[in-house]
Amino acid sequence: MTQNREGGEKRGEKDTHMVQIVRELKQTVDEWLKSINEEIESEDVTRFKVRFLEILRSILEWVRDRLESWLESSGEDLPEKIDKGGSIQQIHQRQISFSGIG
């Protein structure tokens, strides 16, 4: 029985770690977007480079939106269970999907 409890704790730690990684990735994408916007607004940029940066910005905004929706759904869709000790555990049974590619 202790093995199940330990496995559950490890699974919870893994899910929390995944959320932390996604948050850090989102922060990095936000920094990239800020840098791209500053580059586009600078006056010494060619039209070709501006077009390239706009395409790159669109891709990064799409990635950021997917990360935000995943983070929002990771907290909302998790049913909670109260264990014998009275603490609340979240049950994680969701797969990550980045659909819409193409």
Secondary structure, DSSP 8 states (H G I E B T S, - for coil): -HHHHHHHHHHHHHHHHHHHHHHHHHHHHHHHHHHHHHHHHSSS--HHHHHHHHHHHHHHHHHHHHHHHHHHHHHHS--EEE-TTS-EEE------------
